[in-house]
Amino acid sequence: MGSRFHLPAFSSTLLPVALGVLTLLPHILLGKLAEEESSPLLQRAKRSWVWNQFFVLEEYTGLEPLYIGKLHSDMDKGDGSIKYILTGEGAGTTFTIDDSTGDIHAIQRLDREVKAQYVLRAQARNRLTDRPLEPESQFIVKIQDINDNEPRFLDGPYQAAVPEMSKIGTSVIQLTATDADDPTYGNSARVVYSILEGQPYFSVDAKTGVVRVSLADMDRETRENYTVVIQAKDMGGQLGGLAGTTTVNITLSDVNDNPPMFDQRLYQMSIPESASVGSVVGRLWAKDRDVGVNAEMKYSIIDGDGRDTFDISTDPTNLFGIITVKKPLNFEGKPSYTLKVEGANTNLDPAFRHRGPFKDVTIVHVSVEDVDEPPQFDSPSYYIELPEDAEIGTVVKMVSARDPDAANNTVRYSIERFSDPEKYFYIEITSGSLMTLIQTVTALDSDEPLGGQHFYYSLAPEAANNPNFTLRDNQDNTAWILTRRGGWSQQDQTVFYLPIFISDGEQPVQTSTSTLTIRVCSCDQDGNVMSCNAEAYSLPASLSRGALIAILACIFVLLVMILLMLSLRTHRKKPYLCDEEENVHENIVRYDDEGGGEEDTEAFDIAAMWNPREAHHHLGKMRQDMLPEIESLSRYVPQACVMGGGGDSNVHGYVLAKLLEADMDPCAPPYDSLQTYAYEGEGSIAESLSSLQSGTSNTDHEYDYLNDWGPRFKKLAEMYGVLETNSPPMW
């Protein structure tokens, strides 16, 4: 008996392999059957049909079922009495068999990456009795691979870091792409790596997928992040191979390759002298382009006159230097300090020491600000003994205090109220004289407010600057009267009157002023009052009668000199101008009537302002009903003064007459002044050039008559454009 094995046509390329397998397997199977037949204990029928494994390509996309192979038994006579049965993996769902012919087909698409092989069992049975004609045999259907899967990077995108300034060839990261195709069959799973983006900074090994640095001295401070795209391609990178890509984000990690540097060579800082030890003066920062531990700093004061007065420490971030006060400050003792501060990296990289030094130096100028410090007494305490019968106003002690500030302000003194609750003593506010009080004043008010009586005392406004006494309101409805000076004497003044202003604390505020009479009394050596009345003044014994006469004579001479000076002042010259209204420069002549127009011959004739002769002729026509307030601008000039020739001599005489008049006038100023003359002279062919008598404007006036006035008016005629062109030359 024998068996036949049929393969599909599209699998002819695998025929030599299949035939080799089929050649070996039957011999093995037949050898086993021979052993079974030779054994006396085992009795079984010899297998009449044998098959091995089937091969089929994956990813079949045809419309008809894929023919895999054919099963056939030698017992099959072709009469349809044998029925073939297929069982096992995928039987009935993925694979079917024609029970009459034994043809096997794949009815579903096969994917080797899903399942690489199927184990099936076949058996031949009698169709009528369903009895097995052959023992059940097992065979395998293997799925052959095709290149239908591209390489994939399962963990992408990737993150990687490499130190800056790394050398060429430094490994960054190794990438691995997986291909689902069969690595044992062809080149479908043979992957080759290449770089698509990221050159010239990085490269990738084609076989191993290791990404390496390909550019030396890459600086993180210039560029920190890079994006590299890597491709993996199967079929050994040949044309037609499938490819997959991934992204690698590479960050340059920092190394200490940059030294620190201060922004300024000189810093200005200030702190008040009252700052306590440990107070912060200011912060410094030596900036480092590096980051992290490579930028950590340590600061120190290496020089300067403030090394013992100030200290510097690093803040918790190890970036900033904090300058603090180490010793108490005193503006008056030293107003400024200079510090030389150094900032240095704490973590150095030996590979980059040649880029150093990794430190920097700056100067810090610290100014101590003056603070208004309290005055200081020359002694921390005073011990004073005072008899119990000391008189009021007795100076007990002179205390002294000074202002330690440079301004040395005036020190004012006062007694703390809790130290003298009974108010037995007073200290002079400016001199520091500690004394007993002169007088305490109180006030009474008939009103009884709910909150009690509150009086406020002060000196009356007219006595606010009293040089002898002052008042201090004790804020308890009483006030002290205090002296401002010493050396009181009855010979100088025996009685002083001090007005005191008093107000209450209710609304409306009620006030009153009372006068306190203070008398100067004479006392004996023990301070006992002898007399408070005025005493006759007796001259000192050393003042003789002759000295007294000399003093009186000096006083008399002084009085005589004063009288002479007053007499001289009364005989001074009168003012330069007798009357302000006689100012000849600009005057307004006012009349209280409206005038009668041109026919009014009694009104003021303005012709007198430019012609003295007219003024003389009409002198008798002065109106009688009203006089002008001031004289005319041009005074009357006698006719004899202006008669003596024509032309320039007439004007010359007029000016001389006016000069004589000014010299003889007692009210004229004794200096050169501007004199206004409204007289134009006589004998001129052109008569008067004054515009006072012009009846028309300049635009309507005809100037042809200028040609008739002679050669002296030639230039004027040229200016007005009326010079005759045919006239003979004038020169």
C-alpha positions in Angstrom: 0.0 0.0 0.0 1.3 3.4 -0.6 0.3 7.1 -0.1 0.3 10.1 -2.3 0.9 13.7 -1.3 -0.2 16.5 -3.5 1.1 20.2 -3.0 -0.5 23.3 -4.4 1.0 24.9 -7.5 2.0 28.1 -5.9 4.2 26.1 -3.5 6.4 24.7 -6.2 9.3 26.7 -5.0 9.3 24.6 -1.8 9.0 21.3 -3.6 12.6 20.2 -3.2 12.5 20.8 0.5 9.1 19.1 0.8 10.3 16.1 -1.2 13.3 15.7 1.0 11.2 15.6 4.0 8.7 13.2 2.4 11.6 10.9 1.4 12.9 10.7 5.0 9.6 10.4 6.9 8.2 7.4 5.1 11.3 5.4 5.8 11.1 6.3 9.4 7.4 5.4 9.5 8.0 2.2 7.6 10.8 1.2 9.8 8.6 1.5 12.8 5.9 -0.5 11.1 8.4 -3.3 10.3 9.4 -3.5 13.9 5.8 -3.8 14.9 5.2 -6.5 12.4 8.3 -8.5 13.4 7.3 -8.4 17.0 5.5 -11.6 18.0 3.5 -9.8 20.7 2.0 -7.0 18.6 -0.4 -7.6 15.8 -1.6 -4.6 13.7 -2.4 -3.7 10.1 0.2 -1.9 8.1 -0.6 1.9 7.5 -1.8 2.2 3.9 -1.3 6.1 3.6 1.2 8.6 5.0 1.5 12.4 4.8 3.9 14.9 6.3 3.5 18.7 6.8 2.0 21.3 4.5 3.3 24.8 3.8 1.2 27.9 2.9 2.0 31.6 2.5 0.5 34.1 4.9 -1.7 37.0 4.0 -3.5 35.4 1.1 -5.9 38.0 -0.3 -7.6 36.0 -3.2 -11.3 35.6 -3.5 -11.3 31.7 -3.7 -10.3 29.5 -0.8 -6.6 28.8 -0.7 -5.7 25.3 -1.8 -3.2 23.7 0.6 -2.9 20.0 -0.4 -4.7 16.7 -1.0 -5.0 13.6 1.2 -5.5 10.2 -0.6 -5.6 6.6 0.6 -4.7 3.6 -1.5 -7.9 2.0 -0.3 -9.8 4.8 -2.1 -11.1 3.2 -5.4 -12.8 6.4 -6.5 -16.3 5.1 -5.9 -17.0 7.5 -3.0 -17.1 4.8 -0.4 -14.4 6.5 1.7 -15.0 9.7 3.6 -12.1 11.9 4.8 -12.4 13.6 8.1 -10.2 16.5 9.4 -9.9 17.5 13.0 -7.5 19.6 15.1 -6.5 23.3 15.2 -8.6 25.4 12.9 -10.5 22.5 11.5 -13.8 23.6 10.1 -13.1 27.3 10.8 -9.8 28.0 9.2 -9.3 24.8 7.2 -11.8 22.6 5.4 -11.4 19.2 3.6 -13.5 17.8 0.8 -14.6 14.5 2.4 -14.8 12.8 -1.0 -11.6 13.9 -2.6 -9.4 14.8 0.4 -8.6 18.4 -0.9 -7.7 20.8 2.0 -8.4 24.5 1.7 -7.8 27.6 3.9 -11.0 29.6 4.2 -9.6 32.4 6.3 -6.6 34.8 5.9 -3.6 33.4 7.6 -1.1 35.5 9.6 2.2 34.0 10.7 2.7 36.7 13.3 -0.6 35.6 14.9 -0.1 31.8 14.5 2.9 30.2 12.8 1.6 26.6 12.4 -1.5 24.5 12.9 -1.6 20.8 14.0 -4.3 18.8 12.3 -5.5 15.1 12.3 -6.9 13.2 9.3 -8.7 9.9 9.1 -10.3 7.8 6.3 -13.7 6.1 7.2 -16.2 3.9 5.5 -18.9 6.2 4.3 -21.6 3.6 4.9 -20.5 2.1 8.2 -18.4 5.0 9.4 -15.8 2.6 10.5 -12.2 3.9 10.3 -10.4 2.4 7.4 -7.0 3.9 8.5 -5.7 4.9 11.9 -5.9 8.6 12.6 -2.7 10.4 11.5 -1.4 13.9 12.4 0.1 16.5 10.1 1.2 20.1 10.4 0.3 23.1 8.3 3.1 25.7 8.6 2.5 29.4 7.6 5.3 30.8 5.5 6.4 34.4 6.3 6.3 37.4 4.0 7.7 40.9 4.8 4.5 42.4 6.0 5.7 44.1 9.3 7.8 47.2 9.6 10.4 47.5 12.5 9.0 49.1 15.6 10.5 51.0 18.5 8.4 49.7 21.4 9.6 52.2 24.0 9.7 55.4 22.0 9.9 58.3 22.1 13.1 58.2 24.2 14.7 60.6 26.6 18.4 60.7 27.0 21.1 63.0 28.5 24.8 63.4 27.8 27.3 65.8 29.5 28.0 69.0 27.6 31.5 69.3 26.2 31.6 65.5 25.6 34.1 64.1 23.1 33.1 62.7 19.7 32.0 59.1 19.9 30.5 59.4 23.4 27.6 56.9 23.7 24.2 58.6 24.4 21.7 55.8 24.2 21.1 52.4 22.4 17.9 51.9 20.5 16.4 48.5 19.5 13.7 48.1 16.9 11.7 44.8 16.7 10.4 43.2 13.5 7.5 40.7 13.8 8.5 38.9 10.7 10.4 35.6 10.8 14.0 36.2 11.5 14.9 32.7 10.2 13.4 33.2 6.8 15.0 35.7 4.4 15.8 39.4 5.3 12.3 40.3 6.5 13.5 40.9 10.1 17.0 42.1 9.4 17.0 45.7 10.6 19.4 48.6 9.7 19.5 51.9 11.7 20.0 55.4 10.3 19.6 59.0 11.5 17.1 61.3 9.8 17.3 64.4 12.0 19.9 65.6 14.5 23.0 65.9 12.4 25.8 66.9 12.7 25.4 66.8 16.5 24.7 63.1 16.8 25.0 59.8 14.8 23.7 56.2 15.1 25.4 52.9 14.6 23.7 51.1 11.7 23.8 47.6 13.2 23.6 48.2 17.0 21.4 51.3 17.1 23.8 53.1 19.5 23.4 56.9 19.3 26.7 58.7 19.7 28.0 62.3 19.9 29.4 63.4 16.6 30.3 67.1 17.3 32.8 68.1 19.9 32.4 70.9 22.6 28.7 71.2 22.5 27.9 73.9 25.1 24.7 73.6 27.3 24.7 77.4 27.9 24.5 77.9 24.1 21.9 75.1 23.4 20.6 72.6 25.9 18.0 70.4 24.0 18.3 68.5 20.8 15.7 66.3 18.9 17.1 63.3 17.0 15.0 61.2 14.7 16.2 57.5 14.2 14.9 55.2 11.4 15.0 51.4 11.5 14.5 49.6 8.1 14.2 45.9 7.4 15.4 43.9 4.4 18.8 45.0 5.4 18.0 48.6 4.3 17.4 47.5 0.8 14.9 49.2 -1.5 11.4 48.0 -0.8 12.1 47.3 2.9 9.7 48.6 5.5 10.8 51.2 7.9 9.8 52.6 11.3 11.0 55.8 13.1 11.3 57.1 16.6 12.3 60.3 18.4 15.1 60.7 20.9 15.0 64.0 23.0 18.6 64.5 24.1 19.5 67.0 26.8 23.0 68.2 27.5 23.6 67.9 31.2 25.6 70.6 32.9 29.3 70.5 33.9 31.2 73.2 35.8 32.8 74.8 32.8 31.9 78.5 33.5 33.4 80.6 36.3 31.1 82.9 38.4 31.0 86.6 37.8 29.6 89.6 39.7 27.4 92.0 37.8 29.2 95.1 39.2 32.8 95.8 40.2 31.5 98.1 43.0 28.4 97.8 45.2 26.9 100.5 47.3 25.1 99.5 50.5 23.9 101.4 53.6 22.7 100.5 57.1 21.7 102.7 60.0 24.1 102.9 62.9 21.4 101.6 65.2 21.3 98.2 63.5 21.9 95.4 65.9 24.5 92.7 65.5 23.4 90.1 63.0 21.3 92.6 60.9 21.4 92.1 57.2 23.2 94.8 55.2 22.6 93.4 51.7 22.9 90.4 49.4 25.5 89.7 46.7 25.2 87.2 43.8 28.0 86.1 41.7 26.1 84.8 38.7 27.2 81.4 37.2 25.9 80.2 33.8 26.1 76.7 35.1 23.2 75.2 37.1 22.6 73.0 40.1 25.6 72.0 42.2 27.9 73.5 39.5 26.5 77.0 40.4 26.8 76.7 44.1 28.9 79.4 45.7 30.9 80.2 48.8 31.5 83.9 49.8 34.2 85.4 52.0 35.6 88.8 52.9 39.2 88.7 51.9 40.2 92.3 52.5 39.0 95.7 53.5 38.7 97.9 56.6 35.4 96.3 57.5 36.6 92.7 57.9 36.2 92.8 61.6 32.9 94.8 61.6 31.0 92.8 59.0 30.5 89.1 58.1 29.3 87.3 55.0 27.6 83.9 54.7 25.9 81.9 52.0 22.1 81.5 51.9 20.4 78.1 52.0 20.3 78.0 48.2 24.1 78.3 48.1 23.7 81.0 45.5 23.7 84.4 47.4 26.1 86.0 49.8 24.5 87.6 52.8 26.4 90.5 54.4 25.6 91.0 58.1 26.7 93.2 61.0 29.4 91.6 63.2 30.1 94.5 65.6 28.0 97.6 66.7 28.2 100.5 64.4 28.9 104.2 65.2 28.4 106.8 62.5 30.4 109.4 64.5 33.3 106.9 64.9 33.4 105.6 61.3 30.8 106.5 58.7 31.8 104.1 56.0 33.6 100.8 55.3 35.1 99.0 52.4 34.9 95.2 51.9 36.6 93.1 49.3 34.4 90.1 48.7 35.2 86.9 46.9 32.7 84.4 45.5 34.0 80.9 44.4 32.5 77.7 43.1 32.4 74.8 45.6 32.2 72.0 43.1 35.0 72.0 40.6 35.4 69.6 37.7 39.1 68.6 37.2 38.5 68.2 33.5 37.7 71.9 33.2 40.2 73.5 35.6 41.9 75.1 32.6 38.8 77.3 32.1 39.3 78.8 35.6 39.8 80.4 38.0 36.3 79.6 39.1 35.9 82.7 41.4 35.4 86.4 41.2 36.1 89.5 43.4 34.1 92.6 43.9 34.2 95.7 46.2 31.4 96.6 48.6 31.1 100.1 50.0 29.0 100.2 53.2 27.8 103.6 54.3 26.7 103.9 58.0 23.6 106.1 58.2 23.4 108.6 61.0 20.6 108.0 63.5 19.2 110.5 66.0 20.7 108.9 69.1 19.6 109.9 72.6 21.7 112.4 74.5 24.3 111.0 76.9 24.8 112.4 80.4 28.4 113.0 81.6 27.6 110.7 84.5 25.2 107.8 84.7 24.0 109.0 88.1 24.3 112.0 90.4 24.3 112.1 94.2 22.9 115.3 95.8 22.5 116.4 99.4 19.8 119.1 100.0 18.8 120.6 103.4 15.2 120.0 104.2 14.5 123.8 104.6 15.8 124.7 101.2 14.1 127.7 99.7 11.9 127.5 96.7 13.9 128.2 93.5 17.2 127.0 95.0 19.5 125.6 92.3 20.3 122.1 93.5 22.6 120.7 90.7 23.7 121.5 87.2 23.5 118.4 85.1 25.1 118.1 81.6 24.3 116.0 78.6 25.5 116.0 75.0 24.2 114.8 71.7 26.5 112.1 70.4 25.3 112.8 66.8 27.5 114.7 64.4 24.9 117.5 64.3 25.3 118.1 68.0 21.7 119.2 68.4 20.6 121.2 71.4 19.7 119.1 74.4 16.5 119.7 76.4 16.0 118.5 79.9 13.0 117.3 81.8 12.2 115.3 84.9 10.4 112.0 84.5 7.1 112.4 86.3 7.2 109.0 88.1 10.6 110.0 89.7 9.1 113.1 91.4 5.4 112.5 91.9 5.1 115.3 94.4 6.7 117.7 92.0 9.2 119.2 94.4 11.9 119.8 91.7 12.2 121.3 88.3 15.0 121.2 85.8 15.6 124.1 83.5 14.8 122.9 79.9 17.9 124.2 78.2 20.6 124.7 80.9 20.0 121.5 82.9 19.8 123.4 86.2 17.9 121.3 88.7 16.1 123.5 91.1 13.1 123.7 93.4 9.9 125.3 92.1 9.0 129.1 92.3 5.3 128.8 92.2 2.5 126.3 91.4 -0.7 127.8 90.1 -4.2 126.2 90.0 -7.6 127.2 88.8 -11.2 126.8 89.9 -14.3 126.3 87.8 -17.8 126.5 89.1 -19.0 124.0 86.6 -18.9 120.3 87.5 -18.6 118.2 84.3 -19.2 114.5 84.3 -15.6 113.7 83.4 -14.2 116.0 86.0 -12.4 119.3 85.5 -9.5 119.6 83.1 -7.6 122.9 82.8 -5.0 123.8 80.3 -2.4 126.5 81.0 -0.2 128.6 78.8 1.3 132.0 78.8 -0.9 134.7 77.1 0.1 135.4 73.5 1.7 138.8 74.5 4.0 137.0 77.0 4.8 133.9 74.9 8.4 135.1 74.5 8.9 136.3 78.1 12.7 136.3 78.7 12.3 136.0 82.5 9.7 133.4 83.2 8.1 130.4 81.6 5.1 128.2 82.3 4.9 124.4 82.3 1.5 122.7 82.2 1.6 119.6 84.5 -1.5 118.0 82.8 -3.1 117.6 86.3 -4.9 121.0 86.5 -1.8 122.7 87.8 1.1 124.5 86.3 4.6 125.5 87.3 6.0 129.0 87.0 9.7 128.7 86.3 12.5 131.1 85.8 14.4 131.4 82.6 17.5 133.2 84.1 19.3 134.0 87.3 20.8 137.2 88.8 17.7 138.8 90.0 18.0 142.3 91.6 15.6 144.8 93.1 17.6 147.6 91.5 16.7 146.2 88.1 13.1 145.5 88.6 11.0 144.7 91.6 7.7 143.6 90.2 6.9 141.4 87.2 3.5 140.8 85.7 2.9 137.4 84.0 -0.4 137.0 82.1 -1.6 133.3 82.2 -4.1 132.0 79.7 -6.5 129.2 81.1 -9.1 127.1 79.3 -11.3 124.2 80.3 -11.8 120.9 78.4 -15.6 121.2 77.9 -17.5 122.3 74.8 -17.9 125.1 74.2 -14.5 125.9 75.5 -14.4 128.7 78.1 -11.2 130.7 78.6 -9.9 133.4 80.8 -6.7 135.3 81.4 -5.3 136.0 84.8 -2.2 138.0 85.7 0.3 136.6 88.2 2.3 139.3 90.1 5.9 138.2 90.9 8.0 140.3 93.2 11.7 140.3 93.6 12.6 140.2 97.3 15.9 140.8 99.1 17.3 137.9 101.2 20.0 137.5 103.7 22.9 135.2 103.3 20.9 132.3 104.7 18.1 132.8 102.1 15.6 134.4 104.5 13.3 137.0 103.0 14.2 140.5 104.3 12.1 142.9 102.2 10.0 142.8 99.0 9.6 146.6 98.7 11.6 148.8 96.3 14.8 150.2 97.8 16.6 153.4 96.9 19.5 153.0 94.5 22.9 154.1 95.9 25.8 154.8 93.6 28.8 152.7 94.1 31.5 154.3 96.1 34.0 154.1 93.3 31.9 156.4 91.0 33.1 160.0 91.6 31.3 163.3 90.9 33.7 164.1 88.0 32.9 160.8 86.3 29.2 161.6 86.6 29.7 165.0 85.0 31.6 163.5 82.1 28.8 161.1 81.5 26.2 163.9 81.4 28.4 166.0 79.1 28.6 163.1 76.6 24.8 162.7 76.7 24.4 166.5 76.0 26.8 166.5 73.0 24.9 163.5 71.6 21.6 165.3 71.9 23.1 168.4 70.1 24.3 166.3 67.2 20.9 164.7 66.8 19.2 168.1 66.7 21.7 169.3 64.0 21.0 166.3 61.9 17.2 166.8 62.1 17.6 170.5 61.2 19.7 169.6 58.1 17.0 167.2 57.0 14.3 169.8 57.1 16.4 172.3 55.0 16.9 169.9 52.2 16.0 170.7 48.6 12.4 170.3 47.5 11.6 167.3 45.4 12.8 167.4 41.8 9.3 167.9 40.6 7.1 170.3 42.5 3.9 168.6 41.5 3.4 165.2 40.0 0.9 166.7 37.6 3.7 169.0 36.2 5.5 166.1 34.6 6.2 167.4 31.1 6.7 164.0 29.4 3.1 162.8 29.1 0.2 164.7 30.5 -3.6 164.6 30.0 -5.4 168.0 29.9 -9.0 167.5 30.9 -11.9 169.9 30.4 -15.3 169.4 31.8 -17.2 170.8 28.7 -17.7 169.2 25.3 -16.7 172.3 23.3 -18.5 173.9 20.4 -16.8 172.4 17.4 -15.0 174.5 14.9 -17.0 177.6 15.7 -16.1 177.5 19.3 -13.4 180.1 19.5 -13.4 180.1 23.3 -12.1 176.5 23.5 -8.5 175.5 23.9 -6.5 176.3 20.7 -4.2 173.3 20.0 -2.2 175.5 17.6 -0.4 176.8 20.6 1.3 173.4 20.9 3.4 173.9 17.8 3.5 177.7 17.2 4.5 180.0 20.0 3.5 183.0 18.0 -0.1 181.7 17.8 0.1 181.1 21.5 1.1 184.7 22.1 -1.5 186.1 19.8 -4.3 184.1 21.5 -3.1 184.5 25.0 -6.0 186.8 25.8 -8.6 184.2 24.6 -8.4 182.0 27.7 -11.9 180.8 28.7 -13.2 182.2 31.8 -15.7 179.5 32.8 -13.1 176.8 33.5 -9.3 176.6 34.0 -7.3 173.6 32.9 -6.0 171.3 35.6 -2.4 171.5 34.4 -0.4 173.8 32.1 -0.1 173.2 28.4 2.6 171.0 27.1 4.4 174.0 25.7 4.9 177.0 27.9 4.6 180.6 26.7 7.9 181.9 25.2 8.3 185.7 24.9 8.3 186.9 21.4 11.5 188.7 21.8 13.3 185.5 22.6 12.4 183.9 19.2 12.7 187.0 17.0 16.2 187.5 15.7 16.4 185.9 12.3 14.7 183.3 10.3 15.2 179.7 9.7 17.6 177.9 12.0 18.3 181.1 14.1 14.6 181.2 15.0 14.7 177.6 16.3 18.0 178.3 18.0 16.6 181.2 19.9 13.6 179.2 20.9 15.8 176.4 22.4 17.9 179.0 24.2 14.8 180.5 25.7 13.6 177.1 26.9 17.0 176.3 28.3 17.0 179.6 30.3 13.5 178.8 31.5 14.7 175.4 32.7 17.7 176.8 34.5 15.6 179.4 36.3 12.8 177.0 37.3 13.4 175.9 40.9 11.3 172.8 40.3 13.3 171.5 37.3 15.4 168.4 37.9 19.1 169.0 38.5 20.1 166.5 35.8 19.8 166.2 32.1 16.3 165.2 31.2 14.2 164.9 28.1 12.5 168.3 27.3 9.6 168.2 24.9 9.3 171.1 22.5 6.3 171.4 20.1 7.7 174.4 18.1 8.8 173.7 14.6 10.3 177.1 13.6 9.4 179.8 11.1 10.3 180.8 7.5 9.9 177.3 6.0 8.4 177.1 2.5 6.7 173.8 3.5 5.1 175.5 6.5 4.2 173.0 9.3 4.7 169.2 8.7 2.5 168.2 11.6 -0.3 165.7 11.0 -2.5 167.4 13.5 -4.1 169.6 10.7 -4.2 166.9 8.1 -7.7 166.2 6.9 -7.0 163.1 4.8 -5.1 159.9 5.2 -1.7 159.3 3.6 -3.3 157.2 0.8 -5.4 160.2 -0.3 -2.7 162.9 0.0 -1.0 164.3 -3.1 2.7 164.9 -2.8 3.3 166.7 -6.1 3.9 170.0 -4.3 7.2 168.6 -2.9 8.8 169.4 -6.3 8.1 173.1 -5.6 9.9 173.2 -2.2 13.4 173.3 -3.6 16.5 171.1 -3.5 16.4 170.6 0.2 13.3 168.4 -0.2 14.6 166.4 -3.1 15.2 163.2 -1.1 11.7 163.5 0.4 10.3 163.8 -3.1 12.2 160.7 -4.2 10.9 158.7 -1.2 7.3 159.5 -2.2 7.9 159.0 -6.0 7.0 162.5 -7.2 10.5 163.6 -8.4 10.3 165.0 -12.0 12.3 162.9 -14.4 13.0 165.8 -16.8 14.4 168.1 -14.2 18.0 169.2 -14.6 20.6 167.5 -12.3 20.7 169.0 -8.8 24.4 168.5 -8.1 
